[in-house]
Amino acid sequence: MKQRDLKYSCLIAVLYFGMNVNAQTAPKDTTAKEQKIEEVVLIGYGSQKKENVTGSIGIVSAKDLANRPNANPISSIQGRLSGVQVLNSGAPGGSPRVDIRGVSSLTGKTVFIVDGMITDDISFLSPQDIESMSVLKDPSSLAIYGARASNGAVIIKTKTGKGKKPVFNFNSYLGIKTVTNIPKMVNSDQYIELYNEKLINDKIKDPIFLNRTSYPADKDWFKEIFRTSIINSNDISASGNLGKLNYYLSAGNLQDEGNLAAGRGINSGSGFNRFTTKVNLSYKVTDNITIGNNFTFSKMRTDHVLNTLLDAYSSPPLYDVMNPATGDYQYFTLAKVPNSRAKMDLFRSQTRDERLLNNIWGEYKFLKDFTLRVSYSSDNINSSKYEFTPTFGYFPSADQKPTKLITRDSRTRNYIWDNTLSWKKSLGKHNIELLAGFSRTRSSYAQTYAEALNVKYDGSNASLGISNGTDIFITGFEEGERNVIPYQDRIESFFGRLNYDYGGKYLLNASIRRDGTSKYSSNDRYRVFPAVSAGWVISKENFMSEQNVFSLLKLRASWGKLGNPDVQRAYTLNTTKIIEGAYYGPNGAPAQTIDKIIDPNIGWETTTGRDFGLEMALFNNKLKIDATYFDKDTKDVVYGIVQGTVSGAGNWNNYITNAYSFNNRGLEFSVNYDANLSENVKLGVYGNMTTLKNKITSVFNGSYLQTGASLYGNNIIRLQEGQAVGSYYGYQVEGIFQNASEVAGAPTQNGATPGGFKFTDIDGNGVIDARDKTFLGSPIPKGTYGFGINLNVYDFDFAIDFQGVFGNKIYNFNREQRYGNESWDLDFYNNRWHGEGTSNTSPMATNDQSIILPNSFYVEDGSYIRIRNIQVGYNLPKSFANAMSITKLRLYVSAQNPWTSFKYHGFSPEILNTDRVQMGVDNNIYPISAIYTIGMNLTF
């Protein structure tokens, strides 16, 4: 590796105290030289020396993203930064969710600023193209982005050309993916035992008991829906300098087959394929003028499969996939559960996306201290999706629905025009930087919808045409059409910032931004978001000059305010529903009714945050420590509440308005130790932990909302003052009734019987009813953590990363969903009540619906610790590399998610639910996979 590349790689890696220097990059001791390099951090509309940063910013380098088998770059930082929780999706191409310092909004998302373009999804971006990420955590860092960053922001800088000679890089890996921790279900003998036991427990008159003679099959349905799959990635890039032109060119392809569906029948499986190409150019026109272009094009194809995890979980093992008598797919007669193999095989769906992101910029430096920068970014997305649903249901009957084909073609257009003028001046020990700017954003979306019945699919995509069916319905892009969702939003912003330091000891940052959005009416269109932060570099004081312990000792504090305009505030197609119609005599006509009542005066959500931090670097920068306390209040959060009966509304108990206030507070701590133990041995150790307490501090009119998944109208989540967002609500189980005398001596409870749940009488009135429901736990972890070790020994390197959470609860809705004769998991079989004294934790087998009332039995511990990644690499010795005319060749093997320790009775305790209110509800969630890869990094 060239010395300048070595310095650059190590510089990026040590920018954040919670991150470790990647030992793979430094076979030689370069500590003394690296300490002379000023560490630079990306901030909003600029950069700043790390030593002078007064906000909370986490840094991720290219080395932390490389060699990880993740389609989305943000997945690779899980467990690497304090204050940042990443929840991954097991689905191929699925985007993770990023929560920065808790839950501030129920609708907004963390945004990503990629080379100046703001987006909430970076699935189009190859990790190999990223040079660094800056994760902005506190409001003072975020306020410069105003309304776009209320839920946090990640600034991403992609790679650029450096050096005079061209450098080529080729990175490739091939891996296998497999679903781990698959729940064990009962076999046929055990199912029959429980089924017959249930008939006795429910006192069925003249029961018909099952036997193996009538049901000879013994099917493991999870083996039918899961497969071991392949993931493969190949990226090549070229970078360098041609006179005044710096260039970076890359192309890459990723293929992920996915673990769900074996691709039998007509189904295309659950695969994801992405092709990306990137061009970054900068040209120095004169000494004062530089222009550039950052261009990214991606083409993605996602093959969707119906997630049949819950169906497989519920399917009795007594049935084979195919009916041996007819050769057709088997229907189940005991339970109203679809054949999960047939459901996957016969359904077909695919999405094709083309995305072009282009950023054109120019910089003009004048009068020595001034810089004018103009940037124009466009983000164009064209998406095409189809869904083909075949004729197949629960039972063979005349009531089967015809085949149905739905197509959706959409277009998204986003534009950002940024203009900034900066002035930077040093007057003795006074260092001043002023920034003023104007930004304008425009976003639009439109969709064409079409559907047809009785489409005959012959195995080719060409047959999946709307014109091949009957009952055809098609819309255009025009507004007012049914099932068309057009919108256009605009944001106009003015902003300014002051960075000041005195001799590098006393630091001040102040910013203000005024945002106006088309989403709100003229009486609340504009909001002003100020922020201020300060720091004191104690280690630069004269009284610290004689000590040799602290390389850096800094105190910092910040305050800032943000706003979120991304809320539902008007009647849309989502708030109305088409019913059967209105009749005037014998004649019917289409009709609609309001399904949700939305306050027309909804205004901004606002977040105000405070931050106090201590940064230390000790023993010649070998040990680095960062500790931070944060306290964040969000007001006027938009969501539904119970507001009394409203005539004509189909969903009157969900009145949407600025209803909630939240508070998130906690501590962040990170430590990093790096040492060269000898000339050829280098050790790096890192760790971080975050504690968090989330609480709803107020609700409009003292109201609440009962929401979330439900069975027979019994919702499992309640939003109420004093509780964490998404808290579960139901009955507290204090044991299992053992005999009739216990039932007789207990408070009156519907369905009480030996073997049933014994609910706690919360109000003590001797009757178990809805007033005895209580809060059963929160899905939000009390803490998250990550730690790891990197070791370089001569040409070998080893790295292991751990990650985990604690203090959160999961609601096992998969387990609760029982309507009749669905299957059971093996844990229930082994621990169930089947006679007095046999169990005081798990109930008997029964069809009594009181068993599936929301209760604490289904609320489980969500804590876990996981080996996130293990990697062993070998660098070809320099002498051999030179003989082969290459700069570097590294071979490696890695394992991602190979081991997880947890108590939850499900696939994985990492639950990614798209609905933030139901963030801890496991309801047919696509499971996380273990990935084992071999790969290479080649530089020439």
N, C-alpha and C positions, 0 to 999 in steps of 0.2 A: 504493500500500500504506500502511496506517495505521502511524504510528510505533510504537505498542505491539506490533503484529504483527511489524514489522521487527525490533525488539529481541528478541522471543521466538524468531523463526526463527534469527537469528544466534547467540543464546545456545545453542540446542540444537546447532547445527552445529559449534561450537568446543569442545564438551565433551571430546573425546578428541584427544590430540595427533597421532594417526595419521590423523585425518580433516581434511578441508578445509572452510572456510566456503564455502557454496554462493553463488557470486557472483550468482546470479539473484535473491537476496532483498534486495540492498542497493545500490540505485542511488546512494545518498548516503553520505557519510562519517559514520559513527556510532561510530567507534572509541573516542573518549573516553568516551562514555556507556556503551558496552558493558563497558568495563573496570571500571566500578563495580558491575556486576551479579555477584552470587555465583553461580558455576557449581555446579549441583546434579546429583548423580549418583544414580540408583536403585541401591540395594543391597538385600539380602535383608530383607524386612519393614520397609522404610523408605527413607530417602534421606540423603545426606551431601554437604557441600560438596566439590567436586572437589579443592580444595587440601588437604583433610584426609583424603582417601582413601589408605589404606596398602596396599591390594591392587591387583591388576592387573585393571582393568575397561575394556573397550572400549565406546565410545558410538557409536550410530548414530542419526541424526536422521530426522525425517519427510522432509526434503529428499533424503536419500540413498536413499529408497525410492520416492519419487514418480517418475512418468514413465518407469518401467522396465517393459517388457512381460513381467513374470514373474507367474505365478499364485501362487507361494509367495514371501512377503516375504523369506525368508532368502536366496533366490537373488541378490537385489540387492546383498548385501554382499560378494559374492565379490571378493577382492583388496583390500578396503577396510580390513581390520583385521589387524594383525600377530598371529601366533599362532593364527589361525583359518583353517582350510582348508575351503572349501565346494566340494563336488562336485555338479554339477547333473545332473538327469535330462532327457533329451531327450523323454521321453514326456509327452504332455499331462496335466497334473495331477500329474505325478510329484513326489515330495518329495526335495529334495536331502539329502545327508549332510553333517553338520558335525563336523569333527574339531578339537578344541581342544587344542593342544599335544600332538599325537601320538595314538597308539592306546594307551589304557589298559585297555580291556576288549574282549573279542570278542563280547559279548552286549549290553551296555548301550548307551544312546543319549543324546545331548545332549537335555536337556529344556528346555521353554519355559514360563515362568510368565506367563500372560496374565491380567492383572488379578487375580492371586491364584490362578488355576487352573493346575495343573501338567499338562502334556501333552507327548507326544513328536512331535506332528504339528500344524502350524499351516496346513495346506492350506486350512482353512475360513476363514481370516482374510484380508480384503482389505488390501493394503498401504496403501491410502488412509486406513484407520482407525487407523493406528499413529502415535503421537506420537513415541516414542523407544524404543530398545532399549539395554539394558545387557548386555554379554557378559561374564560372570564367568569368569575364566580361571585364577586361582590358588586353591589349596585354602583359603586364609584367607577369600577372598570367598565360596567355595562351601559352607564347612563349616556355615553357618547353615541350609542345606537338607539337610545330612546325607546320608542314603542315597539321596535322590532326585537328587543332583547330582554323582555321582562321575565322570560323563563330561562335565561342563560344563553350564552353565545360561545361558539367555538370558531376562532379565526384559523383558517387553513392556508398555509403558503405552499404552493406547489413548486417543484424543482425548476431551477433555471440553469443556464449554461455558465460554466466557470472554467478558467484556464484557457490556454491558447491551443493545446492539443485536443483533438476529439477523444472523448471517452465513451466506450460502449459498455453497457451493462445488460446481462441476460440473467433473469431470475425465473426459476421454475420449481414447482413442486407437484407431486402426485401423492394422493392420499386416499384412505378409505374411511368412510363414516359409518358408525354403528350406534344404534340407540342402546343406552345402558340403563340399568336400574329398572327394568321392565317389571311391573307388579306381577306377582304370581297369583294366578286365578285357580279356582277349584277345577278338578278334573271331573269327568262324567260321573264317577262313583260318588264323589263328594257332593256334586250338584244334586244328584238324585236323593242322597241322604238328607240334604237341606230342604229340598222340595217336599219330600214326604213328611219331614218334621214340621214344615210350615203348615201343611194341611191339618196336622194334629193340633198345633198351637192355635190355629184360627178356628178350631172346632167345626171344620167343614162337615156337613152332613153327607153321608155316603161318598167319602173321598175316593178318588181314582188315583191310586199310588203308581209311581213310575217304576220301571225296572230296566235293566240293561239289555234284556232280550229285545224289547221294543225299540231301544235306542242304542245300537251297538257302536256308534261313532264316539270318538274322544278327541275333540278338536281344540287346539290352542289357537285362538283367533288372532292373538298378537303376532304369531308367526306368519299368519296369512296377510297381514297388512304392512309388516316391516320387512325391509331388506337391507343388507349391507351395500352401500353405494360408493361411487367413485367421485372424488373431487380433484380437479386438475387446473393449474394456473400457469400461464407462460407470459412473461413480460420482457420486452426488449426496449432499450432506450439509447439515445445518442445525445451527447451534450458537448458544448465547447464554444469556441469563439472564432469568428471570421472577421478580423479587423474590428470594425465598430459594431458588429452584430454578435450578440450572445444568443445561443439557441439551445433548446431542449426539446427533443422529439421522442415520442414513445408510442408503443402499441401493445395491447395486451388482450388476452382472452381468458375467461374463467368459465369452467363448466362444473356444475354441481348437480348430481343426479337426484339427490334427496332420498330420504329413507322411507318415505311413505308411498306405498303402491309399487307393485312389481311390474306395472305396465302391461298387464294382460288385457285381453279384450280390446276395446277401442281406446282405452285411456292412454294418455300420453305421459303419465307419471307426474311427479312433482318436481321436475328439474328446473334449473336456472342456468341461463347462458348469457354471458355478457362480453361484448367486444368494445374496447375503448381505444381511442387514439387521442393524443395530446400534443399540442404545439405551443411552446412558450418562446416568444421572441422579444428581444429588446435591442433597439438601435440608437446609438449615440449620434444624433444628427450633428450637433456641435458640442462644445464643452458645456454649454448651458441647457441644451435641449435634448431630451431622451424620449423616445416613443416606444410603445410596446404592444404586444397582442398575446393574450392567453386564451387558447382555444381548446375546447374539449368536446369530443363527439362520442356518444355511447349508443350502442344498440343492444337492447336487452330482450330476452324472451323468457317468460315464466310460464311453465306448464303447471296448471293448478289441478289438484285432486281434492275431492271431497274428503275432509278430515273425518275419518271413521274411527278415531281412537275411542270415543265414547260408545259407539256401536259395538266395537270389539270387546270393550270392557263389559258391556251388558249382555253379550250374546251367550246363550247357553252352549256348553261344549258338546251337546248331544247331537249336533248337526254337522254334516260335511258341507263343503262349499257347493258341491254339485249334487243334485238329486240323482241317486243311482238308477232310479226307475225311468226317469225321463231324459237324463243328460243335460237338463237345464239347471240354472242356478236354484239352489234350495231356498224355499220359503220356510220361516220358522212358525210353528203352530202353537208353541207354548208361550212365547213372548212377542209383544209387538215391537220387534227390533228388526231393522232391515239387515239383510245379508251384506256385511261390510265389504266382502270381496266383490260382490256384484255391484254394489254402490260405487266403488272405485273404478271398476273395470268399464262400466257402461257410461259413466259421466265423463265428459271431455270439456276442458276449458283452457284457454291460452290467452296470454296478454303479450303484446309486442309494443315495446316503447323505443322511440328514437328521441334522443335528447342532445341538443346543441347549445352549449354554453360558451359565450364569446365575450371577452373583456378587452376593450381597446382603451389605452391610456397614454397620456403624455405628461411630461414634467418639464417645467421651465424655471430655471434658477436665475434670479436677477437681483441687482443691487446688493450682491454678495450674500445677504442674509435671508432673502425671500425665496420661497419655492411655491409655484402654482402647479397644482396637479388636477387634471381633468380625466375622469374615467367614465366610460359608458359600457354597461353590461347588459347582455340579453340572454335570456334562458328560455328556450323554446322546446316544448315537449309535445310530441304527437303520440297518442296511445290508441291502440286498437285491441279490443277484447271480445271474445265470444264465449258463451256458455251453452253447452248442449246437454239437456237433461232427457234421458231416455224414459221409456215406459217400464217402470219397475217400482213396486211399492212393498208394503208389508205382506200382503196376501194376494194370491191369484184371484182376481174377481173382475166383474164387469165394470167396476168403478175405477179402473186404472186410468190415469191421466194420459193424454197423448204426448208424444215427444214435443219438446219446446226448445227453440233456439233463440237466444238473446244476443244481440251485438251492441257494443258501445264504442263509439269512436269519439275521442275527446282531443282537445287542443288546449294547451296552457301557454300563456305568453307572459313573461315577467321581464321588466326593464328597470334598470337603476342608473340614474345619472348623478354622479358625485362630483363636486367641485370643492377643492380645499385650497386655502392660502395659508402658508405657515411662515413664521418669522422666528429665527433662532439666533440668539446673541449671548455672548459672554462678556460681562463687564466686571473685570476683576474676579472676585469670588462669586459674583452673582451670575447664575446661568438661567436664562429665560427662554422659553419656547411658547409661542402663541399660535393657535390654530383657529381658523374660522372657516365655516363650510356651509354649503347648501346641497341638499339631496332631494331627489324626486324619484318616487317609486310608482310603477303602475303594474298591476297584475290583472289578468283576465283568464277566464276559463269558460269553455262551452262544450257541450256533449250532444252527440246525435245518438238516439236510441231507436232500436228496431227489434221487433219480435215476430215470431211465426210459429205456428203449430204444425204437427205432422211432417216435420222434416225427416227425410230418410238419409241416414248416414251410412256411407259405403266404405268407410275407412280412410277416405281422402278429405283433406281440408276443402277441396273444391266443392264437395257435396254439401258443405255446411254454409249454404247460401240462403238468405232470407227468401229469395224468389222461389226456392224449392219447396216452400211450405204453404200452408193455408192460414187464414185468419191473420193476414199480414198487417202489422201496424208499424209505421215509420214516422219519425219526427225529424225536423231540421234543427239548425242552430238558433232559430229565431226564439226570442223570449215569448213566454206565454203558452208554449206548447207543453203538453203533458210529458212528464219524465225527462224534460230537458232542464239542465241545471246551469244556466249562464250567470256569470257575475263579472264585475269589474271593480277593482279597488284602487284607490290612489292614496299615497302618503307624501306629504311635502314637509320638509324639515330644514330648520336653520340651527346651527350648533356652533359652539366655541369651546376652547379648552386652554387652560394655562398650566404649564409645567414649570416649576421654579425650584431651584436648589441653591443653597449657599454653601459653597465649598464642598459640596457633596455630603454635608452633614445634616442640614435642615431641609426637608423636602416638602413641597406643596403641590397638589394637583387639584384643579377646580374645573368643572365643566358644566355646560348648560345646553339643553336641546329643547327646541319647540317643535312639536309634531302636530300636524293636522291630517286627519283621515276622513275619507269619504264615507266611512262606515257609520259615522255618527251625524246627527242633525246639526244644523248651524249653531245651535245654542250650546253645544258641547263638542265642537269639532277639534279645537286646539287645546293642548295641554303642554305645560312646561315641566321639564325633568332636570333638576339640578343635582349636582354631586360635588363632594369635596373630600379630599383625603390628605393626610400628612404623615410624615415619617421623620425619625431621628436616628441617624447612623451613629450610635454611641461609640463604636470602635474607632471613629475618626477624631474623637475628642482628644485634646492634648493629654488629659489624665490617663488615657489608654495607650499612650505611645510606648511605654516601657514594657507592657505585658506582651507575651507571645502565645497566649492561649487562644484568643479570639481573632480570627481573620475578618469576621464580620459579626457585628451585634447591632441589630436594628429593631426599633419599635415602630409600629405603624397603626393607623386608625383611619376609618373611612365612614362616610355617610352618603347615601344616595337614594334617589327616587326614580321609579320606572312606571310605565303604563303598558297595558295590554289591550289592544283594540280588536283582537281576534275572537270575538264573541258573537253568539247568535242573538240578533236583536230585531228581526223582522219575520213576518210570515213567509214561509217558503213551502216548497213541496214536501219538506220533511215535517211540517207542522199541520198539514192537512191530509186527510185520507179519503179515498174514494170508497163509498159504501155501495150497497146493492142498488141504490137509486131511489128516486122519489116517484110516487105513482099518483096520477090524476085520473081517477077511475081505472079503467083497464090498461091505460097507457103508461109505460115507465120511461123515465128520463134519467140520464146520469146526474149524480149529485155528490157534493162534498160537504164535509163538516170539519170544524176546527178540532184538531186532535190535541193541541197544546195551546195554552194561553201564554203569550209572550208580552211582557211589558214593553210598550212602544218607546218608552223613555229610558231604556237601558243606556248606561254611560260607561266610562272607562273603568277597568280594573286598575288599581294602583298598588305598587309595592314599594315599601320604604325599608331600607336595610342599614344595619350598623355592623361594623367589623373591626376587631382589635387583634393585632398579630405581633408575634415575636419571631425574628429570624436570627439564626446563629450559624456561623461557620467556625469550626475549631480545628486546632492542630494542623495548621497549614492547609486548610480547606479539605481535610480528609473526612471530617465528620460534620454533617450539616443537619440542622434541626429547624423545623418550622411549626409553630403552634398558633392557632387562630380560634377566636371566639366569634360567632356570628349570631345575629338576631334579626329576623326578617318578618315584617308584617305586611300582609296583603289584604286590601279592603275592596269591598264591592265586587266580590267574585260572582260571576254570572252562572247560575244554575237554578234548578227547580226547588220549590218548597210547597208544602201543603198550604193551600189558601182558601179552603172552603169550596162548596159547590158553586159552579158557574153554569148557568143554564145553556145547553147546546154544546158544551165542550165534552168531547169523548174522554179526555184525560184531565179532568178538572183538578186533580190533586197533585199537579205538577206545574205550578205557576212559575215561569222563568223570569227572573229579574236579578238586579244586583243584590244578591241575598246573603252572601257569606263573607266572613273575615277569617283569615288564617294567620297563625304564627308558626314560624319554623326557627328553632334555635339549637345551637349545638357547638361542639368543639371539634376542631380538626388538628391532627398531629401527624407529622411525617418526619422520618429520619433517614439519612443516607450516609453510608460509610464506604469509602473507596480507598484502597491502599495497594501500592506495589510492594508485595512481600519480597520480591527479588526481581532481577532483571527480566526473568521469564515467567514470573508467577504474579498474577494480579487478582485481587479479590474485591468484589462489590456486594454490599448488602443493603437492602432498602426495606422500609416498612411504613405503613400509614394506617390510620384509623380515624373514623368520624363517628361522633355520637349525634343523634338527632331526636328532637322532641317536636312533634307536629300536633297542633291543636286548633280546632275550630273555635275562635274566640267570640263570635257573635253570629246570630242568624236574624234576618229581617223579620220584624214583628214577633221575635221569640219563637219562630216556627221551626220546622224540621222537614226532612224528606225520607220516606221509606222507599227504598229503591233497590236496584240490583237484581240478580237472578232470583227466581221464585218458583215454587211448586204450589199449585192450587192457590195462588194469590198471596203466599207468605214470603215476602221479600226478605232477603238475608242481610241487607245493609241499611244503616240508618245514619243520616247526616244530621248531627245535633251539636249544639254548643257544648264545649267542654271535652269533646271527643276528637280523636284523630280522624282524618279523612279516610273514608272507606271502612270504618269500623263495623264489625259484624254484630247483629242484633238478633237475639233469640232466647231460648230457654237454657238455663244452666242445669246440666245433668249432675245429680249428686249420687247416682248409683242406679242399680237395676233392682226392680221388685223381685224378691226371692220367693214369696209365697202369698197366699190370699190374705193372711192376717196382716202382713205389711201393707198391702193395698188398702185394707179396711182401716188401718190406723193412720194412714197418710192423708194429707189434704186432698179434697175432691179433685180428681183429674180425669178428663175424658179419655177413654181407651185404656185406663190403668189396668194392668193385668200382670201376673207373674211373668217375668221375662221381658217386661217393657221398661222404658226409661222412667226413672223417678225424678221429676223436675222439682227445682227448688221453689218454695213459696216465698218469693221476694218480699211481697207486701204483708205477709203473715196473716192474711184474712181467712185461711183455711180452704181457699179455692184456687186452683191453677187455671189462670186465664191470661189474656194478652197483657194484663197489667203486671204479670210476673216476668215478662221478657226483660232482658238486661243486655248490656254490652259485653261481648265475648272475646274481644281482642282486636288488634289493629294489623293491617297488612304492611305498615311502614316499619322498617327495621329500626330498632333503637341504636344500632351501630353497624357499620360496614368496615371492612379492613382488607388489606392486601400486604403481602411481604414476599421477598424472594432473595435469591443468591445468584450471583454470576461469578464464575471462576475461569480464568485463563491459565493454562499450563502449557508453555511452549506453543505448539501449533494447535492444541486442542482447546475447546471451550465448552463449558457446561453452564446451563441456566435452568432454574426452576422457579416458578411463580405460584403463589397460593393466593386465594381470594375467598371471602366469605361474608356472611351477614349474621346478625343475631337479634333476638327480641321481637321478631315479627311472627304473624300467624297466617296460615293458609286455610281457606275454606274449601274443603274437598267436596265440591259440588258433583263431581263424577260419582262419588260414593253415595251421595244422598239421593240421586235420581233413580228411585225405584217406584215403579207403578204396579208391578205384578210379579212376573216370574223371571226377571233379569238375573244374570249370574252374580256370583259373590267372589270377592277376593279371598285368598287363602288365609290372610290374617283374620278375617271375620270368622272363617270356618274354625280356626284353631282357638279363638278366644270368645266365641259366642256363648250366650246363656242357653243351656239345654237341660236345665233341671236345677233345683235348689242348690246353691253353693258352687255352681260351676263357673260363674262369672259375675263380677260386679262392675264391669266396664263396657262390655259389648252386649247388645240386646239379643233376643231370640230371632230366629227366622220367622218373619210374619209379613202379611200384606196389610196390616193395620197402618193406616196413613198417619197416625200419631208418631210413628217412628221417624217419619221424614219431615216433621216440623223443624224449622231452623233451631238448632241446639248445639251445645258445646262439643258433642261427640264428633261433629264434622269439622270442628275448628282444631287445626293441628299446628305443631311447632314448625315454623319455616326456617329455622336456623340451619346453616350448613357451612362446611369448610370444603374447599375444592382445590385440587391441583389444577390450576388453570392452564399451565403450559410447562412441559419439560422439553429441553432441546440439548442435543449434543452435536457439536460441529468439529470439523477438521479443516484447517487452512493448509493448502499445499505450500510447502516451504518456498521461500522466495527464490532460491536458486533454481528449483524445478520450474517455477512459474516463468522465470525469465527465459529458461531454456525453451519453453513452449510459447514464448512471445506473448505472454499474457501478464496482466498486472496482479490478478488475484483469482483464485479458485477455492471456494469453500463448499464442502459437502456437509449435509446435516440430516439428522433424523429428529422428529419431534412428535409429541403427543399432546393434544389439547383436550381438556376435560376427561382425562383417563380415570380419575377417581374423585368421588364426592361422598362425603360422610354426612348423613342427615337421618332424621327420624320420620319424615313425612311418608305417608302411605300412597305414594304416587310416583310418576316417572322422575320428576325433577322438582326441587323446591324453588327453582327459578321460573317464576310465572310472569309471562309477558301478555297482559290483557290490554287490548286496544282502548278499552274504556278505563280511564284513570280512576274513576270511582270504584270500579271492580278490580283494582290492580292485584288483589290477592286471591281472587276467585279462580280456582282451577276447574274450568268448564270446557273440556275438549281442547285443551291447549296442546299445540304441536310440541313434542318433547325436544330437549337439547341432546345433541349427539356428541360422542367422543370421536376425535379425528386423529388418525395416525398417518404421518407424512414422511416422505423423503424428498430432499430438495437440494438445489445448488444455487450458488451466487457466483457469477462469472463476470470479471471486469477485464477489458482489454482495450 
